Amino acid sequence: MPKPITPAPIPAAPRTAVQLAHHAERMRAQLADFWGKPIRGVPHGMDLLHTMYVTVTGGDLTHDALGFYQAQCTNFAAAYRASDVWVAPHSMGDRIAAHPFANHPSVVVGNLEDGAPSRDGLVYLPDPIHLDGLHPLYGIAWHMQGTGNDLILDVETITATRLIPTRLPPLLAATTPLPRTPYCPNGVATLHDGTLSGYSNYHLFGAPGPATTLALLLAFWDLRRPTTAADKENTWSDEDAAHEDIVSVPQHTSTGTKTTARSRKNKRSNRPPRKRRIRIIREPAHTPADSHRARAAEDSSGPKWKDNTLRWEVPERWQNRCPNPHQHRAIIEAGGECKPVRVRVKEHTNGPKGRAVDPRRTVRIVPDRP
């Protein structure tokens, strides 16, 4: 029996604001290509929509469904090209998952046009949203068409591309071409005329249901601005966006295009690259005042245990360790297993550097905390 191939892990998310902005812009451009770039005359995203259609109906695309999904691919691609892009702070993934909208049995949807920060938007989550039994969500995108009673809201959840085939039936997983980019939509929900619907059997894609998808989007819209910000007229400008940083990065374009004779002669080499403005949401504006970090900063009851901790010696011994420590999380999320192996741990010293060695103990002592 051939040994199963472990999928490669997602690269670690960059940590500086500029790196995150580049990463988010690259995600936007790749998703725009995924939905709009034709391959033999058919957008690449049609393969995913076809698989979503098959998981619900069990049959091939009908003529009407084919035309509808081609139009949807065009709409999605156009929306990604015009999208405003946000980079969420590292704490927002957990806060969205714990938001009342995402944990309440019902959510009252108000005027979406007034609540949305833009008609077409994408939020990139450096630390993804983790929901029980689902793939981690690295992004949420929304597209609005029409207005008033004719408004249509499409919401996409975005996960790691390598995770999508892990739950599909083997035949569909083998016959569905997916993008070679790190991220791919795994769920699409639509709200129109008060009716919320999904495009697929979302459990097979590790995606949240349509109701949860909409709740996650509304939770992000609610958390995007600090609670103290005045937004009576819902007007948006850079002056009143004190809770966000604007980073201009070169706009990514389609990849794989052929080099033309004009470009080979460098006749357009002096043209400056187009810039795209990415909004970086500041972390302090979205950190609750009653968080554990704030409580720890205000606690003046006495010295913490770290202030009194001495170094301690650890003798040579054997321990059970993961054979893939750098890929352990990705392997577990993909449904794999890491069997521990016994390794020899050399004699060493633990504890804060610059402290004396305490010969009385060989384990770290952590006092009880309230």
C-alpha positions in Angstrom: 0.0 0.0 0.0 1.6 3.3 -1.0 2.4 5.7 1.7 -0.1 8.7 1.9 1.4 12.0 0.9 1.2 14.6 3.6 0.0 18.0 2.2 2.5 20.8 2.6 1.7 23.3 5.4 0.5 26.8 4.8 3.4 29.2 5.1 3.5 31.2 8.3 1.6 34.5 8.0 3.9 37.5 7.9 3.8 39.8 10.9 4.6 43.3 9.8 1.8 45.6 8.5 3.4 46.0 5.0 3.9 42.2 4.6 0.3 41.6 5.7 -0.9 44.1 3.1 1.1 42.5 0.3 -0.3 39.1 1.4 -3.9 40.3 1.4 -3.4 42.0 -2.0 -2.0 38.8 -3.4 -5.0 36.8 -2.1 -7.4 39.3 -3.8 -5.6 39.1 -7.1 -5.4 35.3 -7.1 -9.1 35.0 -6.3 -10.0 37.4 -9.0 -8.0 35.3 -11.5 -9.6 32.1 -10.1 -13.1 33.3 -10.9 -12.4 35.3 -14.0 -9.3 34.0 -15.8 -10.5 31.6 -18.6 -8.9 28.3 -19.2 -9.9 26.9 -22.6 -12.7 29.5 -22.6 -14.1 28.5 -19.2 -13.3 30.3 -15.9 -11.3 28.2 -13.5 -13.9 28.8 -10.8 -16.4 26.8 -12.8 -14.7 23.6 -11.8 -15.4 24.4 -8.1 -19.0 25.4 -8.8 -19.5 22.3 -10.8 -18.3 20.2 -7.9 -20.5 22.1 -5.5 -23.5 21.5 -7.8 -22.8 17.8 -8.1 -22.6 17.4 -4.3 -26.2 18.7 -4.1 -27.9 17.3 -7.1 -25.7 14.2 -7.9 -25.8 15.1 -11.7 -24.0 17.2 -14.3 -24.7 20.9 -14.8 -27.9 21.6 -16.6 -27.9 24.2 -19.4 -29.6 26.8 -17.2 -27.3 26.1 -14.3 -24.3 26.4 -16.6 -25.2 29.8 -17.8 -26.1 30.9 -14.3 -22.7 29.8 -12.9 -20.8 31.4 -15.7 -22.5 34.7 -14.9 -21.7 34.2 -11.2 -18.0 33.6 -12.0 -18.0 36.9 -14.0 -19.7 38.7 -11.1 -17.3 37.3 -8.5 -14.2 38.2 -10.6 -15.5 41.8 -11.2 -16.2 42.2 -7.5 -12.7 41.0 -6.4 -11.2 43.5 -8.9 -13.1 46.3 -7.2 -13.0 45.1 -3.6 -11.8 47.1 -0.7 -9.3 44.9 1.3 -8.9 44.8 5.0 -6.3 43.0 7.1 -7.8 42.0 10.4 -5.8 42.1 13.6 -4.6 38.8 15.0 -7.2 38.7 17.7 -10.2 39.2 15.4 -10.4 35.5 14.3 -11.1 34.4 17.8 -13.4 37.3 18.5 -15.5 36.6 15.4 -15.9 33.0 16.4 -17.0 34.1 19.9 -19.2 36.9 18.7 -22.9 36.8 19.7 -23.9 36.8 16.0 -22.0 33.6 15.5 -23.4 31.9 18.6 -27.0 33.0 18.7 -29.7 30.8 17.2 -31.1 33.8 15.2 -29.7 37.1 13.9 -31.7 40.1 12.9 -30.4 41.5 9.6 -30.9 45.2 9.2 -30.2 47.4 6.2 -27.2 45.7 4.7 -26.4 48.6 2.5 -26.0 50.9 5.6 -24.1 48.3 7.6 -21.6 47.2 4.9 -18.3 49.1 4.9 -18.2 48.7 1.1 -20.3 47.0 -1.6 -17.4 44.7 -2.5 -15.0 43.7 0.2 -12.5 41.1 1.4 -11.0 40.7 4.8 -7.8 38.6 5.3 -7.4 37.0 8.7 -3.7 36.3 9.6 -5.0 34.1 12.4 -7.9 32.2 10.9 -11.4 31.6 12.3 -11.6 28.2 13.9 -15.1 26.6 14.2 -15.7 23.1 15.5 -15.3 20.5 12.8 -14.7 23.0 10.0 -11.7 24.1 8.0 -10.0 27.2 9.3 -11.2 30.4 7.5 -8.5 32.7 6.3 -10.8 35.2 4.7 -14.4 36.4 4.1 -15.5 38.2 0.9 -18.8 39.8 0.1 -20.3 41.1 -3.1 -23.4 43.3 -3.4 -25.5 43.6 -6.6 -28.5 45.8 -7.1 -30.0 48.0 -4.4 -33.1 48.3 -2.2 -35.5 45.4 -2.6 -33.5 44.0 -5.5 -30.3 43.8 -3.4 -28.4 40.5 -3.7 -25.6 39.7 -1.2 -23.1 36.9 -2.0 -20.7 35.9 0.8 -17.7 33.6 0.3 -15.6 31.9 3.0 -12.0 31.2 2.1 -9.8 28.4 3.4 -6.5 26.7 2.5 -6.7 25.1 -0.9 -5.0 21.9 0.2 -7.7 21.2 2.8 -10.7 21.2 0.4 -10.1 17.7 -1.1 -9.7 16.1 2.4 -13.5 15.7 2.8 -14.7 15.3 -0.7 -15.6 11.9 -2.1 -12.4 10.3 -3.7 -13.8 10.6 -7.2 -14.7 14.3 -6.9 -11.5 15.1 -5.1 -9.5 13.4 -8.0 -11.5 15.1 -10.8 -11.8 18.6 -9.5 -9.0 20.9 -10.6 -8.3 23.4 -7.8 -6.1 26.5 -8.0 -2.4 26.2 -7.2 -2.7 29.2 -5.0 -2.6 28.9 -1.2 -6.3 29.9 -0.7 -9.6 29.0 -2.3 -13.3 29.6 -1.6 -14.9 26.7 0.2 -18.4 28.0 0.6 -20.7 30.5 -1.1 -24.0 31.8 0.4 -26.5 34.2 -1.1 -29.2 36.4 0.5 -31.9 37.7 -1.8 -35.5 38.7 -1.1 -35.0 37.6 2.5 -34.1 34.0 1.4 -30.7 32.7 2.5 -29.3 29.8 0.4 -26.0 28.0 -0.1 -24.4 26.7 -3.3 -23.3 23.2 -2.1 -23.3 20.5 0.4 -21.1 22.7 2.6 -20.2 19.9 5.1 -18.1 18.2 2.4 -16.1 21.4 1.9 -15.5 22.0 5.6 -17.4 25.3 5.2 -20.0 26.8 7.6 -23.6 26.7 6.6 -25.2 29.8 5.0 -26.6 31.1 8.3 -23.3 30.8 10.0 -21.5 32.4 7.0 -23.8 35.4 7.1 -23.4 35.6 10.9 -19.6 35.6 10.6 -19.8 38.4 8.0 -22.1 40.5 10.2 -19.8 39.8 13.2 -16.8 41.2 11.2 -18.8 44.3 10.2 -19.7 44.8 13.9 -16.1 44.4 15.1 -14.5 46.3 12.3 -14.8 49.6 14.1 -14.2 50.3 17.8 -17.3 50.7 19.9 -16.5 54.3 20.8 -16.3 55.4 17.2 -19.1 57.8 16.1 -20.6 56.7 12.8 -24.0 58.4 12.7 -24.0 59.0 9.0 -22.1 55.9 8.0 -19.7 58.0 6.0 -16.3 56.7 5.2 -13.2 58.8 4.9 -9.5 58.5 5.8 -9.8 61.3 8.3 -12.3 59.5 10.5 -10.6 56.1 10.1 -8.2 56.7 13.0 -8.6 53.0 13.9 -7.1 51.9 10.6 -3.8 52.3 8.9 -3.7 52.7 5.1 -0.9 50.9 3.3 -0.4 51.3 -0.4 1.1 48.3 -2.1 1.7 47.5 -5.8 -1.4 46.0 -7.4 -1.0 42.4 -8.4 -2.0 41.5 -11.9 -2.8 38.2 -13.6 0.0 35.7 -13.7 1.1 33.5 -16.6 0.5 36.2 -19.3 2.7 36.0 -22.4 5.4 38.6 -22.9 4.7 40.8 -25.9 7.1 42.3 -28.3 6.3 45.8 -27.0 7.1 44.8 -23.4 10.4 43.1 -24.5 11.5 46.3 -25.9 10.9 48.0 -22.5 8.8 50.7 -24.1 6.6 50.7 -21.0 9.2 50.0 -18.4 9.1 53.6 -17.1 5.4 53.4 -16.3 5.0 53.4 -12.5 3.1 50.3 -11.1 -0.4 50.8 -10.0 -0.9 51.0 -6.3 -3.7 49.5 -4.2 -4.7 50.8 -0.8 -5.0 48.1 1.9 -6.7 48.9 5.2 -4.9 47.5 8.3 -7.2 47.4 11.3 -5.3 48.3 14.4 -5.2 45.8 17.2 -5.8 48.1 20.2 -9.0 49.4 18.9 -10.4 45.8 18.9 -9.0 44.6 22.2 -11.7 44.6 24.9 -10.9 46.5 28.1 -11.8 43.6 30.3 -9.4 41.2 28.5 -7.0 39.1 30.4 -4.1 41.2 29.2 -5.7 44.4 30.6 -6.4 42.7 33.9 -2.8 41.5 34.1 -1.5 45.0 33.5 -3.7 46.5 36.1 -3.0 43.8 38.7 -0.8 45.3 41.5 -1.4 42.6 44.1 2.2 41.6 44.3 5.1 40.2 42.3 4.4 37.7 39.6 5.8 34.2 39.8 8.1 35.0 36.9 9.9 37.6 39.0 10.9 34.9 41.6 11.6 32.0 39.2 15.1 30.5 39.4 16.7 28.4 36.7 16.6 24.6 37.2 18.6 21.7 35.9 17.1 19.0 33.7 19.0 15.7 33.6 19.4 13.6 30.4 16.2 11.6 29.7 13.9 10.2 27.0 10.7 11.9 25.9 7.9 11.4 23.4 8.1 14.0 20.7 6.2 14.8 17.5 8.3 13.8 14.4 7.0 16.8 12.5 6.9 19.7 15.0 6.8 22.4 12.3 4.1 20.8 10.3 2.1 19.2 13.2 -0.8 21.7 13.1 -1.2 21.5 9.3 -1.2 17.7 9.4 -3.8 17.5 12.2 -6.0 20.1 10.4 -5.8 18.0 7.2 -7.0 14.9 9.1 -3.6 13.3 9.4 -1.9 11.8 12.5 1.5 12.4 14.1 2.6 9.4 16.1 5.1 10.4 18.8 8.6 9.0 18.7 11.0 8.6 21.6 14.0 11.0 21.5 16.9 11.6 23.8 16.8 15.0 25.5 20.3 16.1 26.5 21.1 17.5 29.9 20.2 21.3 30.0 19.1 24.1 32.2 15.6 25.8 32.0 14.3 29.0 33.3 14.8 32.8 32.9 18.3 33.7 31.8 20.5 35.5 34.3 18.9 33.9 37.3 20.5 31.6 39.9 20.0 27.8 39.6 17.7 26.2 42.1 19.0 22.7 42.9 15.9 21.7 44.9 13.6 21.1 41.9 13.7 19.7 38.4 10.3 20.9 37.2 8.8 24.2 36.7 6.5 25.4 39.5 3.5 27.5 38.4 1.3 28.9 41.2 -2.5 28.7 41.0 -4.1 31.7 39.3 -7.7 32.9 39.9 
